[in-house]
Amino acid sequence: MNPNPSRVLRLFAETQDRLYDGDTIKKALSQIARHTKDKKVIENCEAIAELLQIEFDQTFVRNDVNQHFDAVKKLQNHGIWVKDKYKEIKLYTDNCDPKWFSALQEVTDVQLDRLGQLVSLLSAVPDICDLNGNVIRPNDLVIYPSQDEEGRPYEHYGIVRATHQGYSIAHFFTIETIRPQGRVAEVGLGYVYFSPYKAEWLFKERPESVSDSQIESRIDESRKKFIAAKDKLWNKLLYNCEHWAREMVYGEARSTQVENLRTKKST
């Protein structure tokens, strides 16, 4: 037995050096947190940070599954690199007194096993969430907090659609409503527009009994009707973005915002 444990101890130190090398894990966790609001994912990231006693940036930027998996791949590759160094220790422990390394080995085993488990959990596809952390699903009604020409708040409605490029939002408006310096029109020719989902679109309702094909068919029919129409269809009180969205989802044109406004005026 070699009484000098220096090589074994150096390898333990080198394993830890690799683990913390270049803040790789910190950067990967920050990249994940910037691109998801999935609560379980963030909790797993926090568990990794607590395990290694590090901090990471949790400032959310946007939902991006590709960025998430890119960061997970970095964590996986980093873990392999660390374990490759750790395997070298096995070559020398047989000729070293266990009193020098048994405690270090036990702690390191737990550390690397737990890290591997947490990274594995991150390999699942993260939920797409809004800014409030609510999970977004296809066919959900979502709203974009907005203001009218007089600065009064209202909710602009949309419907979540699933495409091969990710989630998009189908919503109905008149062209005047999207002019930054323009006034919101009272009536206008309606347009159905699809835009990429962003976390600023907040969850509103989840229908239970409607199929994706039903909504798709209704949207297609509405677009054909709007194109063929000679009269202006969009109307702030009679047929606005919420009327359209609820008609596409539930089959009935209705605006809870207009109903609430009329109730307030009658009281």
C-alpha positions as CSV (number, residue, x, y, z in Angstrom):
1,M,0.0,0.0,0.0
2,N,1.3,3.4,-0.9
3,P,1.3,5.6,2.2
4,N,1.3,8.8,0.1
5,P,-2.3,9.8,-0.7
6,S,-1.4,12.9,-2.7
7,R,-2.4,11.6,-6.1
8,V,-5.8,10.4,-4.9
9,L,-6.4,13.7,-3.1
10,R,-5.3,15.7,-6.2
11,L,-7.8,13.8,-8.3
12,F,-10.6,14.6,-5.9
13,A,-9.6,18.2,-6.1
14,E,-9.4,18.1,-9.9
15,T,-12.9,16.5,-10.0
16,Q,-14.3,19.4,-8.1
17,D,-12.3,21.9,-10.3
18,R,-13.9,20.4,-13.3
19,L,-17.4,20.5,-11.7
20,Y,-17.1,24.3,-11.1
21,D,-14.9,25.0,-14.2
22,G,-15.8,28.2,-16.0
23,D,-19.1,28.6,-14.3
24,T,-20.5,26.2,-16.9
25,I,-23.4,25.0,-14.7
26,K,-24.2,28.5,-13.6
27,K,-24.4,29.8,-17.2
28,A,-26.5,26.8,-18.3
29,L,-29.0,27.3,-15.4
30,S,-29.3,30.9,-16.3
31,Q,-29.9,30.1,-19.9
32,I,-32.7,27.7,-18.9
33,A,-34.3,30.2,-16.6
34,R,-34.2,32.9,-19.3
35,H,-36.3,30.8,-21.6
36,T,-39.0,29.0,-19.5
37,K,-41.5,29.8,-16.8
38,D,-42.1,26.1,-16.2
39,K,-42.3,26.0,-12.3
40,K,-41.0,22.4,-12.1
41,V,-38.0,23.2,-14.4
42,I,-37.1,26.3,-12.3
43,E,-37.4,24.3,-9.1
44,N,-35.0,21.7,-10.5
45,C,-32.6,24.4,-11.5
46,E,-32.8,25.9,-8.0
47,A,-32.1,22.4,-6.5
48,I,-28.9,22.1,-8.6
49,A,-27.8,25.6,-7.5
50,E,-28.4,24.6,-3.9
51,L,-26.5,21.4,-4.3
52,L,-23.5,23.2,-5.6
53,Q,-24.0,26.3,-3.5
54,I,-24.0,28.6,-6.5
55,E,-26.4,31.4,-7.7
56,F,-27.8,31.9,-11.2
57,D,-29.7,34.6,-13.1
58,Q,-33.5,33.9,-13.1
59,T,-34.5,36.8,-15.3
60,F,-37.0,35.5,-17.8
61,V,-36.7,36.7,-21.4
62,R,-39.0,34.5,-23.6
63,N,-40.2,31.0,-24.0
64,D,-37.7,29.1,-26.2
65,V,-37.6,25.3,-26.1
66,N,-34.5,25.2,-28.3
67,Q,-32.5,27.3,-25.9
68,H,-33.7,25.1,-23.0
69,F,-32.4,21.9,-24.7
70,D,-29.2,23.6,-25.7
71,A,-28.5,24.4,-22.1
72,V,-29.5,20.9,-21.0
73,K,-27.0,19.4,-23.5
74,K,-24.3,21.6,-22.0
75,L,-25.1,20.3,-18.6
76,Q,-25.1,16.7,-19.8
77,N,-21.7,17.1,-21.6
78,H,-20.3,18.8,-18.5
79,G,-21.4,16.0,-16.3
80,I,-19.7,13.4,-18.6
81,W,-16.5,15.4,-18.5
82,V,-16.5,15.6,-14.7
83,K,-17.2,11.9,-14.3
84,D,-14.4,11.0,-16.7
85,K,-12.0,12.7,-14.3
86,Y,-13.7,11.1,-11.3
87,K,-13.2,7.6,-12.8
88,E,-9.4,8.1,-12.6
89,I,-9.6,7.9,-8.8
90,K,-10.6,4.3,-9.0
91,L,-7.2,3.4,-10.5
92,Y,-5.4,4.4,-7.3
93,T,-7.8,3.8,-4.4
94,D,-6.9,0.1,-4.1
95,N,-3.3,1.2,-3.1
96,C,-4.4,4.0,-0.7
97,D,-5.5,3.9,2.9
98,P,-9.3,4.5,2.9
99,K,-8.9,6.9,5.8
100,W,-7.7,9.5,3.3
101,F,-10.5,9.4,0.8
102,S,-13.6,7.4,2.0
103,A,-15.4,10.5,3.3
104,L,-14.5,12.5,0.1
105,Q,-15.7,9.6,-2.0
106,E,-19.0,9.3,-0.2
107,V,-19.7,13.0,-0.5
108,T,-18.7,13.2,-4.2
109,D,-20.8,10.1,-5.1
110,V,-23.9,11.7,-3.5
111,Q,-23.1,15.0,-5.2
112,L,-22.6,13.6,-8.7
113,D,-25.6,11.1,-8.5
114,R,-27.9,13.9,-7.4
115,L,-26.7,16.2,-10.1
116,G,-27.2,13.5,-12.7
117,Q,-30.8,12.9,-11.5
118,L,-31.7,16.6,-11.6
119,V,-30.2,17.1,-15.1
120,S,-32.1,14.1,-16.2
121,L,-35.4,15.7,-15.0
122,L,-34.5,18.8,-17.1
123,S,-34.5,16.6,-20.2
124,A,-38.3,16.5,-20.4
125,V,-40.0,19.0,-22.7
126,P,-40.8,22.1,-20.6
127,D,-44.2,23.6,-20.4
128,I,-44.9,26.8,-22.3
129,C,-46.0,29.3,-19.7
130,D,-47.2,32.9,-19.6
131,L,-45.6,35.6,-17.5
132,N,-47.6,34.5,-14.5
133,G,-46.3,30.9,-14.7
134,N,-49.7,29.6,-16.0
135,V,-49.3,26.6,-18.3
136,I,-50.4,27.4,-21.9
137,R,-52.1,24.7,-24.0
138,P,-53.5,24.6,-27.5
139,N,-57.1,26.0,-27.8
140,D,-56.7,28.1,-24.6
141,L,-58.2,31.5,-24.6
142,V,-55.5,34.1,-23.8
143,I,-55.6,37.8,-23.3
144,Y,-53.1,40.6,-23.9
145,P,-53.6,43.5,-21.4
146,S,-54.1,46.7,-23.5
147,Q,-55.5,50.2,-23.3
148,D,-58.0,52.0,-25.5
149,E,-57.5,55.5,-27.0
150,E,-58.5,57.1,-23.7
151,G,-56.1,55.0,-21.6
152,R,-58.8,52.7,-20.3
153,P,-57.6,49.1,-19.8
154,Y,-59.2,46.2,-21.7
155,E,-58.2,42.7,-22.6
156,H,-57.4,41.8,-26.2
157,Y,-58.4,38.2,-26.8
158,G,-56.7,35.4,-28.8
159,I,-56.7,31.7,-29.2
160,V,-53.6,29.4,-28.8
161,R,-52.9,27.3,-31.9
162,A,-50.3,24.6,-32.2
163,T,-48.1,24.6,-35.3
164,H,-45.0,22.8,-36.5
165,Q,-43.1,26.0,-35.5
166,G,-44.5,26.1,-32.0
167,Y,-47.5,27.9,-30.5
168,S,-49.1,30.8,-32.3
169,I,-52.0,33.1,-31.4
170,A,-55.0,33.6,-33.6
171,H,-56.7,37.0,-32.9
172,F,-59.2,39.3,-34.6
173,F,-58.8,43.0,-35.0
174,T,-59.4,46.0,-37.3
175,I,-56.3,47.5,-38.8
176,E,-56.8,50.7,-36.8
177,T,-56.3,48.9,-33.5
178,I,-52.6,48.1,-34.3
179,R,-51.5,51.5,-35.4
180,P,-49.3,52.7,-32.5
181,Q,-50.3,56.4,-32.9
182,G,-53.9,55.7,-34.1
183,R,-57.2,55.7,-32.4
184,V,-59.1,52.5,-31.8
185,A,-61.9,52.4,-34.4
186,E,-65.5,52.0,-33.5
187,V,-66.1,49.8,-36.6
188,G,-63.8,48.4,-39.2
189,L,-63.0,45.6,-41.6
190,G,-61.9,42.7,-39.5
191,Y,-58.7,40.7,-39.9
192,V,-57.7,37.3,-38.4
193,Y,-54.0,37.3,-37.8
194,F,-51.6,34.7,-36.5
195,S,-48.6,35.8,-34.4
196,P,-46.0,33.7,-32.5
197,Y,-46.9,33.1,-28.9
198,K,-45.2,35.3,-26.4
199,A,-45.4,35.0,-22.6
200,E,-47.1,38.4,-22.4
201,W,-50.3,36.7,-23.7
202,L,-51.8,35.6,-20.4
203,F,-54.0,32.6,-19.7
204,K,-57.7,33.3,-19.5
205,E,-59.8,30.1,-20.0
206,R,-59.4,26.5,-21.0
207,P,-62.4,25.0,-22.9
208,E,-63.2,21.4,-22.0
209,S,-65.4,20.0,-24.8
210,V,-64.2,21.6,-28.0
211,S,-61.9,19.8,-30.5
212,D,-58.9,21.3,-32.3
213,S,-60.6,20.5,-35.7
214,Q,-63.7,22.4,-34.6
215,I,-61.8,25.5,-33.8
216,E,-59.7,25.2,-37.0
217,S,-62.8,24.9,-39.1
218,R,-64.5,27.9,-37.5
219,I,-61.4,30.0,-38.0
220,D,-61.1,29.1,-41.6
221,E,-64.8,29.9,-42.2
222,S,-64.5,33.3,-40.4
223,R,-61.5,34.2,-42.5
224,K,-63.4,33.4,-45.7
225,K,-66.4,35.5,-44.5
226,F,-64.2,38.5,-43.6
227,I,-62.5,38.4,-47.0
228,A,-65.8,38.2,-48.9
229,A,-67.6,40.8,-46.7
230,K,-68.3,44.2,-48.2
231,D,-69.5,45.7,-44.9
232,K,-67.4,46.5,-42.0
233,L,-67.5,43.6,-39.5
234,W,-65.4,44.6,-36.5
235,N,-67.4,46.6,-34.0
236,K,-66.2,47.7,-30.6
237,L,-69.5,46.8,-28.9
238,L,-71.2,44.4,-31.2
239,Y,-68.4,42.2,-32.6
240,N,-64.9,42.7,-31.2
241,C,-61.9,40.5,-30.5
242,E,-63.6,38.7,-27.6
243,H,-66.8,38.1,-29.5
244,W,-64.7,36.4,-32.3
245,A,-62.5,34.4,-30.0
246,R,-65.4,33.0,-27.9
247,E,-67.3,32.2,-31.1
248,M,-64.4,30.3,-32.5
249,V,-64.0,28.3,-29.2
250,Y,-67.5,28.0,-27.9
251,G,-69.6,28.5,-31.1
252,E,-71.3,31.7,-29.6
253,A,-70.2,35.3,-30.2
254,R,-70.0,36.9,-26.7
255,S,-68.0,39.6,-25.0
256,T,-67.9,39.5,-21.2
257,Q,-66.2,42.9,-21.3
258,V,-69.1,44.5,-23.1
259,E,-71.6,42.7,-20.8
260,N,-69.7,44.0,-17.7
261,L,-69.6,47.5,-19.2
262,R,-73.4,47.5,-19.8
263,T,-74.0,46.2,-16.3
264,K,-72.0,49.1,-14.8
265,K,-73.9,51.6,-16.9
266,S,-77.3,50.2,-15.8
267,T,-76.5,50.4,-12.1
